[in-house]
Amino acid sequence: MIKAVRTAFWVLGLFLVMTSPAAAQAGGGGVAPEVGAGLAVIGAGIGIGLLAKGAVESVARQPESSGTIQTLMIIAAALIEGLAFYAVFVCS
């Protein structure tokens, strides 16, 4: 049940983020760009939190591979941040 609710929130958030710029150009009646930008930032925060959680658990299980895990985590976090910046730029 929780997984279905989480998926529904993700779909709703993505829908709001993707429709916000189109509604802003159409001249009103849509979702405010601030809402889309806020949802993009919230999504990025959740994504980075889950990423860090997984990395810490992996390092706790295999401390000898912490360097590789840290490198992969930094790359993934940069990609998530890049996507969040792009979404905020598109919404504004």
DSSP file (Angstrom, degrees, kcal/mol; ACC not computed):
  #  RESIDUE AA STRUCTURE BP1 BP2  ACC     N-H-->O    O-->H-N    N-H-->O    O-->H-N    TCO  KAPPA ALPHA  PHI   PSI    X-CA   Y-CA   Z-CA
    1    1 A M     >        0   0    0      0, 0.0     4,-2.0     0, 0.0     5,-0.2   0.000 360.0 360.0 360.0 -43.7    0.0    0.0    0.0
    2    2 A I  H  >  +     0   0    0      1,-0.2     4,-2.6     2,-0.2     5,-0.2   0.883 360.0  53.8 -65.4 -37.7    2.8    2.4    0.9
    3    3 A K  H  > S+     0   0    0      1,-0.2     4,-2.3     2,-0.2    -1,-0.2   0.884 108.1  50.0 -64.2 -37.8    4.6    1.7   -2.3
    4    4 A A  H  > S+     0   0    0      2,-0.2     4,-2.2     1,-0.2    -1,-0.2   0.897 111.5  48.1 -67.2 -40.2    1.4    2.5   -4.3
    5    5 A V  H  X S+     0   0    0     -4,-2.0     4,-2.2     2,-0.2    -2,-0.2   0.919 111.6  50.0 -66.1 -42.7    1.0    5.8   -2.5
    6    6 A R  H  X S+     0   0    0     -4,-2.6     4,-2.2     1,-0.2    -2,-0.2   0.915 111.4  48.6 -61.4 -43.4    4.7    6.7   -3.0
    7    7 A T  H  X S+     0   0    0     -4,-2.3     4,-2.5     1,-0.2    -1,-0.2   0.895 109.3  52.9 -64.0 -39.9    4.4    5.9   -6.7
    8    8 A A  H  X S+     0   0    0     -4,-2.2     4,-2.5     1,-0.2    -1,-0.2   0.902 109.2  49.0 -62.8 -41.1    1.2    8.0   -7.0
    9    9 A F  H  X S+     0   0    0     -4,-2.2     4,-2.8     2,-0.2    -1,-0.2   0.897 110.7  50.7 -65.6 -39.9    3.0   11.0   -5.4
   10   10 A W  H  X S+     0   0    0     -4,-2.2     4,-2.8     2,-0.2     5,-0.2   0.929 112.0  46.8 -61.7 -45.3    5.9   10.6   -7.8
   11   11 A V  H  X S+     0   0    0     -4,-2.5     4,-2.5     2,-0.2    -2,-0.2   0.921 113.7  48.1 -64.2 -43.5    3.6   10.5  -10.8
   12   12 A L  H  X S+     0   0    0     -4,-2.5     4,-2.5     2,-0.2    -2,-0.2   0.921 113.0  48.6 -62.1 -44.3    1.7   13.5   -9.5
   13   13 A G  H  X S+     0   0    0     -4,-2.8     4,-2.4     2,-0.2    -2,-0.2   0.924 112.4  47.3 -62.6 -45.1    4.9   15.4   -8.9
   14   14 A L  H  X S+     0   0    0     -4,-2.8     4,-2.5     1,-0.2    -1,-0.2   0.896 111.5  51.8 -63.9 -38.9    6.3   14.6  -12.3
   15   15 A F  H  X S+     0   0    0     -4,-2.5     4,-2.2    -5,-0.2    -2,-0.2   0.930 111.6  46.1 -62.3 -45.0    3.0   15.6  -13.9
   16   16 A L  H  X S+     0   0    0     -4,-2.5     4,-1.3     1,-0.2    -2,-0.2   0.886 113.5  49.2 -65.7 -38.3    3.0   18.9  -12.2
   17   17 A V  H  < S+     0   0    0     -4,-2.4    -1,-0.2     1,-0.2    -2,-0.2   0.904 114.8  44.3 -67.6 -40.4    6.6   19.6  -13.0
   18   18 A M  H  X S+     0   0    0     -4,-2.5     4,-0.5     1,-0.2    -2,-0.2   0.830 116.9  43.8 -76.3 -31.1    6.1   18.8  -16.7
   19   19 A T  H  X S+     0   0    0     -4,-2.2     4,-2.4    -5,-0.2     5,-0.2   0.667  94.5  80.1 -88.0 -15.5    2.9   20.7  -17.2
   20   20 A S  H  X S+     0   0    0     -4,-1.3     4,-2.1     1,-0.2     5,-0.2   0.923  93.2  45.2 -61.8 -47.5    3.9   23.8  -15.3
   21   21 A P  H  > S+     0   0    0      0, 0.0     4,-1.8     0, 0.0    -1,-0.2   0.901 114.1  49.9 -64.5 -37.4    6.0   25.4  -18.1
   22   22 A A  H  X S+     0   0    0     -4,-0.5     4,-1.3     1,-0.2    -2,-0.2   0.901 112.3  47.3 -66.3 -39.5    3.3   24.7  -20.7
   23   23 A A  H  X>S+     0   0    0     -4,-2.4     5,-1.4     1,-0.2     4,-0.7   0.853 109.1  54.7 -69.5 -34.0    0.6   26.2  -18.5
   24   24 A A  H  <5S+     0   0    0     -4,-2.1     3,-0.5    -5,-0.2    -1,-0.2   0.869 110.4  45.6 -68.2 -35.4    2.7   29.2  -17.8
   25   25 A Q  H  <5S+     0   0    0     -4,-1.8    -1,-0.2     1,-0.2    -2,-0.2   0.757 102.5  65.5 -78.1 -23.8    3.1   29.9  -21.5
   26   26 A A  H  <5S-     0   0    0     -4,-1.3    -1,-0.2    -5,-0.2    -2,-0.2   0.685 118.0-105.1 -74.6 -16.0   -0.5   29.3  -22.3
   27   27 A G  T  <5 -     0   0    0     -4,-0.7    -3,-0.2    -3,-0.5     2,-0.2   0.772  69.4 -41.1 102.2  29.0   -1.5   32.4  -20.3
   28   28 A G  S   <S+     0   0    0     -5,-1.4     3,-0.1     3,-0.1    -2,-0.1  -0.478  87.7  95.8 116.6 176.5   -2.9   31.1  -17.0
   29   29 A G  S    S+     0   0    0      1,-0.3     2,-0.1    -2,-0.2    -5,-0.1   0.397  77.4  94.3  82.0  -3.3   -5.2   28.5  -15.7
   30   30 A G  S    S-     0   0    0     -7,-0.3     2,-0.3     1,-0.1    -1,-0.3  -0.283  86.3 -66.2-108.0-167.2   -2.3   26.1  -14.8
   31   31 A V        -     0   0    0    -15,-0.1    -1,-0.1    -3,-0.1    -7,-0.1  -0.621  58.3-103.3 -82.3 140.5   -0.2   25.3  -11.9
   32   32 A A    >>  -     0   0    0     -2,-0.3     4,-1.3     1,-0.1     3,-1.0  -0.337  23.8-124.8 -62.7 142.9    2.1   28.1  -10.7
   33   33 A P  H 3> S+     0   0    0      0, 0.0     4,-2.5     0, 0.0     5,-0.2   0.800 109.0  64.2 -60.2 -28.1    5.8   27.6  -11.7
   34   34 A E  H 3> S+     0   0    0      1,-0.2     4,-2.4     2,-0.2     5,-0.2   0.860  99.5  52.5 -64.7 -33.9    6.8   27.8   -8.0
   35   35 A V  H <> S+     0   0    0     -3,-1.0     4,-2.5     2,-0.2    -1,-0.2   0.929 110.3  47.3 -67.1 -44.4    4.9   24.7   -7.2
   36   36 A G  H  X S+     0   0    0     -4,-1.3     4,-2.0     2,-0.2    -2,-0.2   0.911 113.3  48.0 -63.0 -42.7    6.7   22.8  -10.0
   37   37 A A  H  X S+     0   0    0     -4,-2.5     4,-2.1     2,-0.2    -1,-0.2   0.901 111.6  50.8 -64.9 -40.6   10.0   24.1   -8.9
   38   38 A G  H  X S+     0   0    0     -4,-2.4     4,-2.4     1,-0.2    -2,-0.2   0.908 110.0  49.0 -63.7 -41.5    9.3   23.2   -5.3
   39   39 A L  H  X S+     0   0    0     -4,-2.5     4,-2.6     2,-0.2    -1,-0.2   0.870 109.4  53.1 -65.8 -35.7    8.2   19.6   -6.2
   40   40 A A  H  X S+     0   0    0     -4,-2.0     4,-2.1     2,-0.2    -2,-0.2   0.913 111.2  45.9 -64.4 -41.8   11.4   19.2   -8.3
   41   41 A V  H  X S+     0   0    0     -4,-2.1     4,-2.3     2,-0.2    -2,-0.2   0.895 112.4  50.4 -68.9 -39.7   13.6   20.3   -5.3
   42   42 A I  H  X S+     0   0    0     -4,-2.4     4,-2.4     2,-0.2    -2,-0.2   0.924 110.7  50.0 -62.8 -43.3   11.6   18.0   -2.9
   43   43 A G  H  X S+     0   0    0     -4,-2.6     4,-2.5     1,-0.2    -2,-0.2   0.896 110.4  49.5 -62.0 -40.5   12.1   15.1   -5.4
   44   44 A A  H  X S+     0   0    0     -4,-2.1     4,-2.6     2,-0.2     5,-0.2   0.899 110.0  51.6 -65.3 -39.8   15.8   15.8   -5.6
   45   45 A G  H  X S+     0   0    0     -4,-2.3     4,-2.1     2,-0.2    -2,-0.2   0.914 111.5  46.4 -63.1 -42.6   16.1   15.9   -1.8
   46   46 A I  H  X S+     0   0    0     -4,-2.4     4,-2.5     2,-0.2     5,-0.2   0.918 112.7  50.9 -64.8 -42.7   14.3   12.5   -1.5
   47   47 A G  H  X S+     0   0    0     -4,-2.5     4,-2.1     1,-0.2    -2,-0.2   0.915 112.0  45.2 -62.2 -43.8   16.5   11.0   -4.2
   48   48 A I  H  X S+     0   0    0     -4,-2.6     4,-2.7     2,-0.2    -1,-0.2   0.866 111.7  53.8 -69.2 -35.3   19.7   12.2   -2.6
   49   49 A G  H  X S+     0   0    0     -4,-2.1     4,-2.3    -5,-0.2    -2,-0.2   0.926 110.9  45.2 -62.8 -44.5   18.5   11.0    0.8
   50   50 A L  H  X S+     0   0    0     -4,-2.5     4,-2.3     2,-0.2    -2,-0.2   0.883 112.7  52.4 -66.1 -37.3   17.8    7.5   -0.6
   51   51 A L  H  X S+     0   0    0     -4,-2.1     4,-2.2    -5,-0.2    -2,-0.2   0.931 111.0  45.7 -62.9 -46.3   21.1    7.5   -2.3
   52   52 A A  H  X S+     0   0    0     -4,-2.7     4,-2.6     2,-0.2     5,-0.2   0.887 110.8  54.2 -65.2 -38.8   23.0    8.4    0.8
   53   53 A K  H  X S+     0   0    0     -4,-2.3     4,-2.1     1,-0.2    -1,-0.2   0.932 110.8  45.6 -60.3 -46.0   21.0    5.8    2.8
   54   54 A G  H  X S+     0   0    0     -4,-2.3     4,-2.1     1,-0.2    -1,-0.2   0.881 112.6  50.8 -65.4 -38.4   22.0    3.1    0.3
   55   55 A A  H  X S+     0   0    0     -4,-2.2     4,-2.5     2,-0.2     5,-0.2   0.914 110.3  48.5 -66.8 -42.4   25.6    4.2    0.3
   56   56 A V  H  X S+     0   0    0     -4,-2.6     4,-2.1     1,-0.2    -2,-0.2   0.907 112.3  49.1 -65.1 -40.7   25.9    4.2    4.1
   57   57 A E  H  X S+     0   0    0     -4,-2.1     4,-1.6    -5,-0.2    -1,-0.2   0.892 111.5  50.0 -64.8 -38.3   24.4    0.7    4.3
   58   58 A S  H  X S+     0   0    0     -4,-2.1     4,-2.6     2,-0.2    -2,-0.2   0.905 110.8  48.0 -67.1 -41.4   26.7   -0.6    1.6
   59   59 A V  H  < S+     0   0    0     -4,-2.5    -1,-0.2     1,-0.2    -2,-0.2   0.866 108.8  55.0 -67.1 -34.6   29.8    0.8    3.3
   60   60 A A  H  < S+     0   0    0     -4,-2.1    -1,-0.2    -5,-0.2    -2,-0.2   0.862 113.1  42.3 -66.0 -33.7   28.6   -0.7    6.6
   61   61 A R  H  < S+     0   0    0     -4,-1.6    -2,-0.2     1,-0.2    -1,-0.2   0.888 132.2  20.0 -78.5 -39.9   28.4   -4.2    4.9
   62   62 A Q    ><  +     0   0    0     -4,-2.6     3,-1.4    -5,-0.1    -1,-0.2  -0.735  63.4 173.7-133.2  84.6   31.7   -3.9    2.9
   63   63 A P  G >  S+     0   0    0      0, 0.0     3,-1.3     0, 0.0     4,-0.2   0.774  75.8  67.2 -63.5 -25.7   34.0   -1.3    4.4
   64   64 A E  G 3  S+     0   0    0      1,-0.3     3,-0.3     2,-0.1    -5,-0.1   0.711  99.8  50.1 -70.4 -18.6   36.8   -2.3    2.0
   65   65 A S  G <> S+     0   0    0     -3,-1.4     4,-2.1     1,-0.2    -1,-0.3   0.045  73.7 115.1-105.2  26.2   34.9   -1.0   -1.0
   66   66 A S  H <> S+     0   0    0     -3,-1.3     4,-2.5     1,-0.2     5,-0.2   0.842  71.4  56.6 -66.7 -33.1   34.0    2.4    0.5
   67   67 A G  H  > S+     0   0    0     -3,-0.3     4,-2.1     2,-0.2    -1,-0.2   0.924 109.8  44.2 -64.3 -44.6   36.1    4.3   -2.1
   68   68 A T  H  > S+     0   0    0      2,-0.2     4,-2.3     1,-0.2    -2,-0.2   0.908 114.6  49.4 -65.5 -42.7   34.2    2.9   -5.0
   69   69 A I  H  X S+     0   0    0     -4,-2.1     4,-2.3     1,-0.2    -2,-0.2   0.903 110.6  50.5 -64.7 -40.8   30.9    3.4   -3.4
   70   70 A Q  H  X S+     0   0    0     -4,-2.5     4,-2.3     2,-0.2    -1,-0.2   0.908 110.2  49.9 -64.8 -41.5   31.7    7.0   -2.5
   71   71 A T  H  X S+     0   0    0     -4,-2.1     4,-2.0     1,-0.2    -2,-0.2   0.933 112.7  46.2 -62.2 -46.2   32.7    7.7   -6.1
   72   72 A L  H  X S+     0   0    0     -4,-2.3     4,-2.3     1,-0.2    -1,-0.2   0.869 111.6  52.6 -64.6 -36.4   29.5    6.2   -7.5
   73   73 A M  H  X S+     0   0    0     -4,-2.3     4,-2.6     2,-0.2    -1,-0.2   0.907 108.5  49.6 -66.5 -41.5   27.4    8.1   -4.9
   74   74 A I  H  X S+     0   0    0     -4,-2.3     4,-2.1     2,-0.2    -2,-0.2   0.901 111.5  49.1 -65.2 -40.6   29.0   11.4   -5.9
   75   75 A I  H  X S+     0   0    0     -4,-2.0     4,-1.9     2,-0.2    -2,-0.2   0.936 113.5  46.2 -63.3 -46.5   28.4   10.8   -9.6
   76   76 A A  H  X S+     0   0    0     -4,-2.3     4,-2.3     1,-0.2    -2,-0.2   0.897 111.6  51.5 -64.9 -40.1   24.7    9.8   -8.9
   77   77 A A  H  X S+     0   0    0     -4,-2.6     4,-2.6     1,-0.2    -1,-0.2   0.887 108.3  52.2 -64.4 -38.0   24.2   12.8   -6.6
   78   78 A A  H  X S+     0   0    0     -4,-2.1     4,-2.4     2,-0.2    -1,-0.2   0.897 109.6  49.2 -64.7 -39.1   25.6   15.2   -9.3
   79   79 A L  H  X S+     0   0    0     -4,-1.9     4,-2.1     2,-0.2    -2,-0.2   0.903 111.6  48.8 -66.2 -40.4   23.2   13.7  -11.8
   80   80 A I  H  X S+     0   0    0     -4,-2.3     4,-2.1     2,-0.2    -2,-0.2   0.923 112.7  47.8 -64.6 -43.8   20.2   14.2   -9.5
   81   81 A E  H  X S+     0   0    0     -4,-2.6     4,-2.7     2,-0.2    -2,-0.2   0.893 109.7  53.5 -64.5 -39.5   21.2   17.8   -8.7
   82   82 A G  H  X S+     0   0    0     -4,-2.4     4,-2.2     1,-0.2    -1,-0.2   0.912 109.3  48.0 -61.1 -42.6   21.6   18.5  -12.4
   83   83 A L  H  X S+     0   0    0     -4,-2.1     4,-2.4     2,-0.2    -1,-0.2   0.887 111.4  50.7 -65.3 -38.8   18.1   17.2  -13.1
   84   84 A A  H  X S+     0   0    0     -4,-2.1     4,-2.4     2,-0.2    -2,-0.2   0.914 110.2  49.1 -65.7 -42.5   16.8   19.3  -10.2
   85   85 A F  H  X S+     0   0    0     -4,-2.7     4,-2.4     2,-0.2    -2,-0.2   0.901 111.3  50.4 -62.6 -40.1   18.5   22.5  -11.5
   86   86 A Y  H  X S+     0   0    0     -4,-2.2     4,-2.6     2,-0.2    -2,-0.2   0.922 110.6  49.0 -63.8 -43.8   17.1   21.8  -15.0
   87   87 A A  H  X S+     0   0    0     -4,-2.4     4,-2.1     1,-0.2    -2,-0.2   0.901 112.1  48.0 -64.1 -40.5   13.6   21.4  -13.6
   88   88 A V  H  X S+     0   0    0     -4,-2.4     4,-1.3     2,-0.2    -1,-0.2   0.897 112.2  50.2 -66.4 -39.3   13.8   24.6  -11.6
   89   89 A F  H  < S+     0   0    0     -4,-2.4    -2,-0.2     1,-0.2     3,-0.2   0.911 111.8  47.2 -64.3 -42.8   15.2   26.4  -14.7
   90   90 A V  H  < S+     0   0    0     -4,-2.6    -1,-0.2     1,-0.2    -2,-0.2   0.875 111.8  51.2 -67.1 -37.0   12.3   25.1  -16.9
   91   91 A C  H  <        0   0    0     -4,-2.1    -1,-0.2     1,-0.2    -2,-0.2   0.745 360.0 360.0 -74.0 -22.8    9.7   26.0  -14.3
   92   92 A S     <        0   0    0     -4,-1.3    -1,-0.2    -3,-0.2    -2,-0.2   0.484 360.0 360.0 -92.8 360.0   10.9   29.6  -13.8
